[in-house]
């Protein structure tokens, strides 16, 4: 349901009556006290049609037949203002109330999409840096699904890299893995505490102990070759770690269809490399197997010569490494193999990746490699959505006072604790489930309210406010409507416009409907957050100005109840897309 398109069609027909043609666009009014919609197109068309903007606007309005839907007016210096008539707006409200998708229309052509977000590394505890990917990815997943796309979500775990070799090398030296490496004792019970202690210790050692780093690299290679006992220990560690990762994601209300990892793409690595070799795209360089992905003009010759007497290439777009000199696979290799694996089934229109902005160069290069080799079909779209960092109130990356990265489990506990305090201060006795819903909802709305690509300040006290543009304010608005509806047996009736408050509510829903498509096009949820807040704010004004339950005029009361139901449905749908749970009571 899009009134903008309907108005644009009316203006276009008027131009046609005048024997003219032009590009007419309509937007929501930036002066809502004057009109509901406006068109500024006469300014651009006036030059083409050799008329003054106001003259053109007046002629267009004069050629619009009288109708029961809109009032049109031409205003200086050349605007066309549009006011929706009360009766038509009320009719649209009734239609929205009966519409399963509250005005959102599925796209005529759906796409089959694989969304790759999450990106947790096995054997490493999730931390604040892992927050944005599942938050943004889950909401985009739901947005695409709302419009009818067939989306498969994959957590794409990092389970095949150096961190596995480092962790196993450390645990072996600590004697934890004697059962595997020395055939001594019982099979160990690997715990998260063991992994949380082993990996940071090993990661520090690799920077100062070359021999340990070399050992870890060798272990990584043996794991990738599935050699015992390295691979046996790896499987146990992966099992324990993935169980915790799933729990963390569930608490963030992020749900995945697949929990595949880099290891699942391993059978496709040799196939992918063969494709590059057969097409003459791969060659050796200093013992490594690489693919040049720089385009013409991106290679710059150096004055220095290599061992073969040829000039080095100062290449602003480095090559993709398929195999390291020791034969180990690297990040790009598994990503390319994963695309090949995903395309074993035909008909994947798009693969979307959601990661932080530091990985832009990697995705650009591996996308190019996939296209060069035909591993990604020509018509398939590869999309990389980048997000900014989470910063503290000082504007620097969010960390503990001691400078350590904050664990995700600790953030969730902080959210629960803060939300519980807030609920208690409002006279409520919170359960853990309710506090989790409100705390996580507050954090998500605080994140998604920002443009995805930008950094944002993590301010949980501000996020948890029950007033203003926050998640709890929206959740509370729904809970307030639930309370109203629970106290009445009035079924509701035809929506009527009795005051400006009802107009603002229905127009706010129209803006919300438009916001879904804008977010879809922009791969960012901030406009949906703003539109949802605007609707909740409009309802709050309506609630304060009208006695809904004690209204004596039955027709009015029924109309008010229907407005409540409409707002609730619109808010619940929007919050559902944002993956924010809506408590029944608050």
N, C-alpha and C positions, 0 to 999 in steps of 0.2 A: 504494500500500500504506500504509494509515493505521490503525495499531493504536488510536489515540485514538478514531476514529469507531466502531471495532468495540466498544471498551469502553463508549463512550457509549450504543450501541445496547443492550448487555446491561443497563446500569443503567436505561435507559428502559423496557425490557420488565419489569424487576423492579417499577418504580413502577406500571406498568399492572396487574400482578398484585395490587397492593395497592389497586387502584381509584383511583389517584392520577395526576396529570399534573403535570409540571414541566419546567423548562429545566435539563437536565443537561449539564455540560461537564467535560471531562477535560484535564488538562495533564501535562506531564512533571513528575516529582517534584522539589521543591526540597530534598529530603532523600534523595538516591539510596542512602544506606546503609540506609534503611528500606524503600523501595519504588521501583518504576520509574515508575508513574503515580499521580496522585492526583486526587480530585474534591473541591472545596470547595463544591459546589452546595447541600449540605444547610443551610448557614448562611442562604442566601437563601430556600430553599424552606420552611424551618421556620416562618417567620412566616405564610406563605400557607397551610400545611397544619396549623398550630397544634400542632406537635410540637417538642420540644427537638431541636437539631441531632444530638446523639449518638444519641438514640432513633430518629430518622428514618434515620440512616446504618445503624444496627444492623438495622432492619427491612428496608431495601433489600438489605443483604448477605445476610440470612437468606432472602430470596426469590430469590436467584440459584441456579439449579441447579448441581450439581457438574459441573465441566468439566475438560478436559485442557489448557486454554489459560492460565487466570489463577487466581491466588489473591486473593480479596478479603477485606479486614478493615475494620472500623469502629474508628476511633481517636479518643480525646478531642482536642478538644472536639466534633468532628463531622465529621472527615475520613473519606473512603473511600480506603484505600490499595490499590493494585493491583500485584501482582508477576507478571510474565510467567514462566510455567514454562519451565525449560531446554529441554525437548523441543520446545515450540512456538516458542521463540526460535530454536533451531537450524533448525527447519523453515523459518522466515521467512528465515533466512540463506541457505539453499539456493535458495529462490524468488528472492531478490534477486540471487544470482549468475547465475541464468538469465534475469533480466529485462533486456531491452535498455536500459531507462531507469532501472535500479537503484531501482525503487520509485516513481518519479515517474509520475503518471498525467496524460495529456493532458486538457485541459478538454473537456467534452462539446460545447460550442459554441465554435468558434474565431472570432477576430475578425480583420478585415483592418485592419492598422494601418500608418500612415506615421510613421516616427520621424525627426525633424528634429534632428540633433545634428552637431557639428563647428563650423559657423559661422565658418570662417576668412575673413578679408578678403583679397581679391586685392590684390597689390602691397604687402602688408605682411607682414613675416616673422612666422611663428608664434612665440609666446612663452609664458611660464609660464601666462598667463591662458587659453590655449587647451588646457590639459592635461585639465581635468576633464570637459569636454563629451564628447570622444570616449571617454574612459575609462568614464564612467558610462553614456553612451548605448549603447556597444557591448555592455556587459554586460546592460543592460536589454533590448536587442534579442535577445540570445541567450537570455535568460530567457523572454521572450515566445514565442520560436520553440520552445523546449523544451516549452512547454505547448500547442503546436499552433497558435499565432497565425500568420497570414500577414503577415510584416513586410517592408516596403520601407524601406530606410534612405537618407536623403538628406543629403549634407554641407551643403547649402544655403549656398553661398558668397556672401559679401558682395562682389559684383563690379559694383555699379551705383551706388555712392554717391560722396560727396565725395572719398574717398581716391583715386579714379581721376582725378578732375579735378585734384587737388593734384599727384599724381605726374606726370601728363602735362604740366602747366603747368611744373613744375620741370625735367623732362627737355628740354622745348622750349627753355627759357631757357638750359640748359646746352649746347645745340647737338646733343644726342644724336638728336633727332628731325627734323633738317633734311631728311632724305629724304622725310618725310611733309609737313612744313609749308612747306619752301622748294624742294621738288623738286630737291634737290642731293645728289650723292654716291650711295653704295650703301645698300641697306636695312641698317639697323644690326642687330647681334647684341645683343639685349637680354639682360643677365645679371642674376642675383640680386643681385650686388654693386651694380649700378647702382640697382636698386630699393631695396635696403637703405640706400643713401646718399640717394636722391632723396626718398623719402617722409618720413623724419624731418626732413630739412631743410625741406621744404615745409610740414609740419605745424607747425613752430616759426614759420615766416614768417607763416602765416595769422593768428596771434595778435597780431602786431605790425604787419603790413602789410595794411591794409584793401583796397588796390587788388589785391594778389595774391590775397587771399581771394575777392574779387569775380570775378577772372579764373578762378580754379579753379571757382567755382560756375557760371560761364558754360560752361566746358569740360565740366563734369558734365552740364549740360542738353543740350549738343550731342552728347555721347556717348549719352545716353538717347534722343536723336532719330535716332541712327545716322548722323550727318553726317560726311562725310569732310573732313579727314584724321583728325579726332579719334577716330572709331570704328575706323579702320584701325590706329592706334597702340594703341588700347585692346585690340583682339583679340590683338595680338602680346604685349603685357604680360600679359594674362590667361593665354595659353598657357604662358608661361615660369613664371609664378607657380603655376599649378595643378599643374604637373608636380612642383614642390617640395613643395607641400601634400600631394599624394598620397603622396610618398615619406615625409614625416614621419608621416602617419597609418599607413602600412604598418608603420613601425618601432614604432609604438605598438600594433600588432596590432588596429587599427581598420579595418574594411572597409565600404565603402559601395556600395550598388546604384546610386545616382545621384550624380553630381557636378553637379547643377543649381545655378544661381545666381539672384540677383534678376533678372538680365537675361533669364532664360528665362521669367519671369512677365510680362515687358513686354507681350506681345500681349494679355494678359488685363486690363491696367490699365484701358483705356478701357471694356471690357465691365463691369468691376466698378463703375466710376464711374457708368456708365449705369444700373446696377441701383439704386444709391443715389438717383440723380436721379428715376428713374421712380417710386420708392416714396416720394418726398418726404422723404427722410432727409438729403439734402445741401443745404447752403446756404452762401452766401459770408459771410465775416467778415474785414474788413480786407484784402480782396483774395485771401484764401485760401479754398479749398473745404473745409468741415469737416462732420463728423457728430457730433451730440450723443449721447453714450452714457450720460450720467448718468441714474440712475433717480430716481423721485419721492422727494423728501426730501434728495437729494444736492446740489441747487442752493440756494445761499444768495444772497439779493439784497443788493447793496452800496448804500451811501448815495450813491455816486458815479454820475453819469449818463454814458452814452456820447454820441456825436455826434448820435444820433437822439433824445436826451432820455430814453432808457430806462435803468433801473438795470443796472449791470454785474452779472454773475453770479459770485459767489465760489464756484467749483465745485471741490470736492475731487476730482472725477473729470473731468479736462479732456477736451475733445472730441478726436476723431481727425481729424487733418489729412490730407486726400486729395491736395490740390495746394497747393504753396506759392504765394505771390503772384507769383513769377516763372514759374509754370507747371511747375516741376520736381516730380518725384515724390519722396516721402519714404519712410522706413522702413516706416511703417504701410501705405502704399499697396501696396508690393510684397508685403508679408506677406499682405494681404487678397487680392491678385491671385493669390498662390501657392496659397491655399486654394481659390480658384475653379479654378485650373489642376488641382490635385490631385483636385478633385471632378468633373472632366470625365468620369471613369470612375466609375460608380455603385458603391456598396457599400463605401466607406471608413468603417469604424465609428468609428475614432478617429485623431486626429493628435496625436502627442506631441512636445513641444518640450523640449529640455534646454539650459538657459542659466544664467548666474549670477543671483544674487538681486537684482541692480540693475535687472533688466528686468521686474519684477513688474507695475508700472503699465502699461507698454506692452502686455503680453500680455492683461491684464485688459480694457483698452480695445478692442484690436483683436478679441479674442474676442467682445466684446459687439457690435461693429459687424458682424461676420460673421453673428451670430445674428439681429440686427435685420433685415438685408437678405436673410436666407435663403441667403446664400452658403455657410454651413455649415448643412446640414439639421438639423432639430430633434432627431433622434435621434443625430446624430453628436456624439461627445465630443471636446472640445478640452482638452488637458491640458498644463499648464506645470509641468515639474519643475525646481525651482530648486536650485542648489548654492552652497555657501559658498566663501570664498576660500582659497587656499593661502598659508600664512604661514611665515615663517622661525622659527628657535628663539626669537627675541625677541618673537614674537607678532604682528609686523607683516607686511604683505604681502611675500612672498618677492621679494627684489631683490638686485642685486649690491652689493658694498660701496660703490660710488660712487653707489648709489641708482637705477641703471638697471634696467629690466625685463629679466629673463633670457630669452634666446632659447631656443626649444624645442630647436633643434639642439644648443645648448650643454648643455642638460639631458641629452639623450640621450647625448652624449659623456661627461658626468660619470658617468652611470649605467654606461656600458660600462667606463670607467676604474676606478671603484670596485669593480664586480663582478669585474673582472680581478684586482685586488689581493687581493680576498677569496678567489678561487679559487686563486691562487698560494700564499696563506698556508695553504691546505688541501692543498697539494701537487699541485695540478692545473695543467695547461698549458691555459689558456683560449683558445678561438677567439673572434673577434669575435661570431659568431652565438650562441655559448653565453653570452658575457658580456652580450649584448643581451637574450637571453631572461631571464636571471636579474635583470639590472638593471631592466628594464621590469616584470618580474613583481613585483619587490620594491616598486617605486613604486606599481603598480596596487593591490596588496594593502594597502599603507599607506593609500592613498586610500579604497578601497572598504570598509575596516574601519570607517570613520567613517560616521555618519548623513549622508546626502547633503547635507541642507540646512545642515549646520554647517561652520564653518571648520576647518581642521586644520593641524598643524605638519608641514612638509616636513623630515624628518630622515632623510636617505639612509643614514647610518651605522646607525641603528636599524632601518630598513627592510631592510637587507642582512644582518642577523644570521641565522646558520644555526640559531639557537635561539630559542624563544619564538614568539609569534604573528606570524609574518612569511611573506612569499611564498617566500623561499628554503627555509625550514623545510619547507613543504608540498611544494615541488619536490623537495627532497632525500628526503623520505619516499617519494615515488613512485620516485625513482631507486634508493633502498635496496631497495624491493620488486622492482624490475626486476632488480637484482643477485642477489637471493635466487632468483628464478624462473629466471634464466639458469644458475644453478649446480646445478639439479636436473632430473632427468628424471621426477620424480614428477608425475603428472597431477592430483593432488588427489582428494578424495572427499567423502562426506557431511560437512557441518559438524556438529560436536558441541561441547557446552559442557563443557569439562574444568575450567575455572576461571572466576573472576570476570572475568578479562581478556577472554575471548571475549564474555561478556555485555555488557561495556561497549562493545565494538566494535560489536556489532549494534544496541544501543540508541542509540549515537552516530549510526549510519546512519539510524535512525528519526528522530532529531532533525534530521538533515540533510535528509531528505525533507520534513519539515514546514517547514523554513526556506525552501525554494524558494517555497512558496505565500505565506508571510509576506512575503517580499521582493517578490513579484509584487503583493501588495495594498498594500504600503507604498512602492513605487517606490524602494527603497533596498537595497543589497546587504550591509549590515553584518552582518545575522543569518546570511547564508550564509557569510560569512568566518569568523564565530565558530564555527558548526557544523562547518565544514571543518577548522578548527584543532583542535576538540575530538576529531574522528575521528582526525586525525594523531597527536594526543597519546595517545589510547587505544591506537593501534597501536604507538607507541614503547614504551609500558609492556609490551604483549604481547611485543614483540621482545626487550626486555631480560630478561623473565622466562622465556622459552621458547627452547630450542635447536631451532630450526625444521629446519635442514638435517641436524643430527646426531641427531635424535629416532629412537630404535630401534623404538618401537612404530609399525608401519606405518599403522594406522588413525589414530593421533594425527597422524602426519606428514602424511597425506593431508588431514586436517581443517585442519591448520595452513596447508598450501599453499592450500587453498580460501579460508581467511580472508584470506591475502595477496592472492589474486586479487580477492576481493570488495572489500577496502579500496582496492586500486589502481583498480578500475573506478569506485568511488564518488568517489575524489579526482580522477581524471582528468575525470569528468563535471562536477564542481563547478568545478574550475579552468578547464575549457573555457567554462563560463558566465561566469566572471570574465574571460575572454579572456586568461588567463595560460598561456603555452606550458609544456609539461612536457618538459624535456630527458630523453633516454634514460639518460644518465649524468651524474653530478656528482662 
